[in-house]
Amino acid sequence: MQVSLPLALHLSSPQTYNIITDERWKPGEKLQRFGLHDFAFIDQNSGRSTATLLFAAILRDIFNHPDWSQLHAFFSKRFPQGEKPTDATQRTLTPPKDQSWKQPEVVDFPTDPSSVGLPKDLVTLLATAGRTSRARLMGADPQPCAIGPAISVACGAGAYMDLTYAGRLPGQYEKMTYIGGELYGWKKDKFDVIASPISTTEKGGRDRYWAEWEELWSVIAEWVYEYDSTSLQLGHLSSHSFKYRLSPEEKSSFDQFGKIPRRYLKTDALAAAEAIHAVFAQLANEPQRFQGVEWEFLELSIPPERVPGPGQDSLAYGDSLAYEEVSPMALKRCPNNCFGVSWEAWFLSIEGGDVVVVETIFQALWAVMWLASLPLNIKIIEKSDRFPRYRDPEVVYI
């Protein structure tokens, strides 16, 4: 479900060059958010929708992993230089097939993500997703437009609701902070520990917070840098660029044949990993800014013919509508909370011809977002209308 599609309009994207004015910026100096027309242009002129599925596959593997402490340990592990490996295959970079004359090299970090249950070619998957989302577009980085929608595709609508609202009413999710490895936040009017360190918590991606995703992707991005920068040193990777046009002083600050500093290096895989980390950093730093964006889902994702009726202003009537013609079994009242598991159970109970009871705009919007994934039409009933006794089995009524 792409219920996180509106994030494409609210996430900031870094811009380092303006082709029209020839202006240049360093990463982070200029940020841009895309409007509806910008998003439509990106959608038409890049592989945004395909890239969303590619990013979603990567995020889904992370989300479904049963033990994030294993992932954190793998991506943060570094071996002392010169240490003799007990199992060289777990820390060996193999040259590409077109460089068969080269020998594999033992490096000081683990190189095989499949040892912890992730795809062995994770770096390649990241690079492919990044290239697909960018295509030949110039200007601000379009990757967040693919990554934001990918979150709910990867995790599901329920888990995305949990991430967005953390089980709290809209407007009550404040920024959380890592202190001494533990995640702190406000809980019952007290600033207290919300979550233990990822490195010691043996659980998967469900019931995590934005800050935990940011933390995990910070070590993943650092690992991708180690992987690609070392591959460049060894001559295994020939394609790279810089994050921006370097000054002569910056170029002379490092060995051109050595390891390129991360603040300068740009590869497809590293750019993708850093873009994912930046997305989760934004979500973690300003969680409330990404609440209440559900209206845009209707504009971005649902054709008007799928939601016939009086329109958005009439979405929530509560008990003012007459339900006496509807059997109790067909009345499906929306959960009065922000817990994904409650909404998942509600969603699984929906059948064609059912009448969804909403009491708030929040319920109405989320109901439409969930129902949009069903092969049914959605009919919004006028406030003055009555629900018919004999209803269309290919329609869900609100």
N, C-alpha and C positions, 0 to 999 in steps of 0.2 A: 504494500500500500504506500502510495506516495503522499501521505498526509503531511510530510515535512516539506512538500514542494514550495510553500511560501517562504521558506528560509532563503531561497534563491534571490528573493527581493530584499532581504534584510541583512544578509551577511556582507561585510565589507571585503573588497578585493584590492590587493596592492597594485599600483600602477607605477612603472618605472620609466615609461617613455610615451610621449605624445607625438605621433607621426605628423600631425598637422602643424603644430607649433615648434616641433623639434625640442621640446622641453624634456629634461631627464631628471629623475629622482632616484634616491637610494631606497631600498625596500623599507616600507613603513612610513616614509615621508609623505606619501600621497595615497589615500584610500578612496575607493569609490563604491557606491551601492548602485545596483542596477534597478531601473524601473521596469514597468511592464513592457514597454517598447524595446528596451535594451534586451530584456530576457527573450522576447520574441525573435529579435535579430540573432542572438546567440543560438537559439534553438534551431533556426533555419540555416545558419551558416557554419555550424560546427557539429560535432558528434555528441552534443550534450546529453541527449536521451540515452544513447549507447554507453557513454561514459558513466552516467548515473548507475547503470546496471553493473558496469565493471567495478566501480568504487563500492557498490553495495555488496558484491561478492567478497571483496576484501574485508569490508567491515563485518559482514555476516560471519566470516570465519573467526574474527576476533570476538564478536558477541557470543557466538555459540561455544567458544572454548570453555571447558568446565573449570579451569583454574588459571586465573590471570597472574597468579604469583609465578607460575612457570614461564609465562610469556615475559614478565618483567625481568626474571632472572636471565632468560636467554638473551634478550635484547640489550641488557645492561652489562653482561659479562664481558670482561676484558682479561686477557692472559698476560702475565709479565713477559716482556720481550726476552727472547732467548730461552724461555721455558720449553723443555722438551715435552711435546704433546703425548698424552697417553692414548689418544685416539685421533690421529691426524685427519681422518676423514671428516670430522665434525668442525674442523677449523681450516679447511683448505679451499682456496680459490682456484677453480679449474678454468683454463683458457677456453675461449669459444672454439667451436668446431673448425672455423676457418683459420685457427692458429694452432693446429695440431702439433706443430714442432715444438711448442712451448711446454714446459713442465708445470704441473700444479704447484702452487706455493702455499706453505703453511703460514697463516696470519695470526694476529693476536686477538681475534674475536671469533665467536661461533658463526659459521656460514650457512648452516643447513636448518632453515625454519621448520622443515618437516620433522625434525627431532622433537619438536614440541607441538606437533599436530597442525601446523600451518602449511600452506603450499610451499614446496621447495623453491619454486620460481617466484617468490613474493616480490623481489625487486623488479623482475620483468613485468609482473602484473601491474605494479604501481606505475611503471614507465608507460605501459600501454594505455592505462586509464588516463594518465595525464596528457599524453599526446592526443588521444581521442577527444578529450574535452577542449583542448586548445585549438586543434586543427590549424588553420592559418590565420586565426584572429589576431589583430593587433590591439594594443591598449591594455586596460586593466585585465588582470588574470581571470579568465572565466571559470577556473576550476571550482571555486565555491558554488557556482550555479549547478554543478553536477554533484558535488559532495553533499550539500545540504539535503536535497531530495533523496539522496542515497541512504541517509540515516534510517528513515522509516521503512524503506524497502528492505534494508538489512535486518532491522530489529523488529519490525512489525508495529502496528499502530499503538498497541497497548504499551509496549516498552518505550515508544517515543513519547507517549503521554506522560509516563513516569519520569522520563528524563526532563521533559519540558516543565512539569509542575511539581515534581518530587512529592506527590501526594498532598500538596497544599493548594489552597484556593488561589486563583489568579491574583498576582500582585504580592504574594507572600513568600516568594522564593528569592532569598537574598544570596549574594555571592558567598561562596564557601572558600576557606583558606587552609592551605597545608601548613601545619606547625609541627616540626619534629617528625615529619613523615605521616602524621595523622591528619585527617580532614576534619576541620572544625566549621561549625555553622550554628545558626540559631535554632534551638529546639525547645519548645515549651518555655519561651521567654528566657532561655539560658544559652549562653555561648558555650557549646560543649562539643565533644567528639561526635562526629556524624559517621565516620567510617575509618576503619583501621588501615594501615599502609597496604597498598596493592601487593607489595613484595612479600607480605606475610598472610594475606587473606586468600584462602583457598576457595574461591567461588568465581563464577563466570561473569558474563556481561549483564545479566538481568539484575535489576535493583541497584544499578550503579548511578553515579551522578556525572554531570558534565565534567566536573573537575577531575574525576578519575579517568575519564576518556582522554582528557588533555594530558594528564600525567603519563598514561601509558604510551600515547603517541609521541610524547617528547623523547622517550627512550627509543621508540621505533625509528623516528626520524634521525636520531643520532647514529643508530646502527646502520641505516641506509647510507648516511654520509660516509661512515667507515668503509662500508662495502664498496661504494662507487669510487671514493677517492683512492682507496687502495688498488682497485681494479685499474684505475687510470695510471697509477704509478707503475703497475706491472705491465701496462700495455694491453690489458684485456678489454678495456673500454676506450674507444677512440672518439666518441661523440660527447662533447660537453661544451658548456659556455660559461659565462659569468652572470651573476644576478643583475649586474648593471655595468655600464662602461667604466672600467677602472682608470684611475688617474695614473700617471707615470710613477708617482710615489707608491701607490698601492701595488702596481705591478712589480716593482722592485723590492717589495717587502717580503716576498716569499720566493722560493726556488721554483722556477717554471717547470722543472723536471721532477720536483718533489711532490709533497702532499699539499694540495691546494687548500687553504683555510676554508672552513665551512661558510664563513660570512661572504665569501666570494663565489664559491663553486655552485654551478647550476647543472644538474643532469635531469633527465626526464623523471627518473624515479625519486630523486631527492626533492624536486619541485613538488611532486605529487604528495609525498609523505609530509613535507612541511606545510603544504596547503591543508591537508587533513588536520594536522596539529593546530594550525591557525584557526580553522573553523571551530574546533572544540574549545580553543582558548577564548574565542569570542563568546561562545555560548556559556562558558563557565564564568567569565568576568561580568557579563551583563545578562543574567538569565531572564530577568523581567522584560528586557527589550524584545525577546523572542516569544513572548506570550501575547495572546490576543491577535495573532496574525492569521487566524483561521479564515477570516473573510476572503482573503486573497485566494484561498484554495478554490472557492466557487468560481472566481474569475479565471484562474489558471487551468483548472482541471475538469470542470463539469460543463458540458454543452447545455445551453438553456432548454433544449427539448427534453433533456433527461429529468429536469425539475420543473414540470409545469405547475402553475399555481399563481398565487397573488404576489410572489416575490419575497425578497429578503426581509423586508420590514414586518412580514407576517409570520416569521418563523416560530415564535414562542407565544402560545396563548395559555398554556397551562390547563387548568381545569375549567376554563371558560367555554371550551368546546363541549359539544354534546356527544357522549360516547355510549348512550344507551342502546344504540343499534349494534354495538360491537360486543362480541362475546368476550368474557374475561381472558380466555386463552389467547385471543388475538391482540390483546392490549399489551404492549411492550414498553413499560415505563423506563426511561433512561436512568442510569445510575446518578445519584446525587452526590458524586464525588469525583476526584481526579485520579483514581487508582486504575491503572491499566487493566489489572486482572478482572475488575468488576465490569469494565466495558467489554472485555473479551468474552466474558460469560454472556452478557447481554447480546452481543453481536451474533454469537453462535445460536441464539434462540430465535433469530429473525427468520421468518418465512414470507413468501409472497402473499400479499393480501393482509399482512399484519398492519396494525396501527401503532405508530410510535408516539408515546406521550412525552412531551417536553415541557418543562416549566421555566427554563431560562434560555437566553440566547446562547450561552456556552454549551448547554446540552444540545440545542438545535444544530449548532454548527458542527459539533463533533459527531452528532448522529448522521448528518449528511456526509461528512468525511468518511465515516466507517461504511455507510450504506453505499457510497459511490463505487465500492469495490465489488458489489454484488451485481449479477446480471439481471437487475431489476430497475425499473424506473421509480422515481421518487415523486410523489404528488403532495404538494403542500396545500392544505385545506384552508379555505377562507374562514375567517372568524365567524361569519354568519351562517356558514354551511354546516351540514350534519354529515357524519361519516355514513356511507351507504352500508346497508346490511349485507348486500352481495357485492363483494369487492373483487377487483381484477387481481388474479393470482400472479400477474407479472408486474405488480406495482406494490410499493411500500408507501403507506400514507403517514404524513406528519401533520 
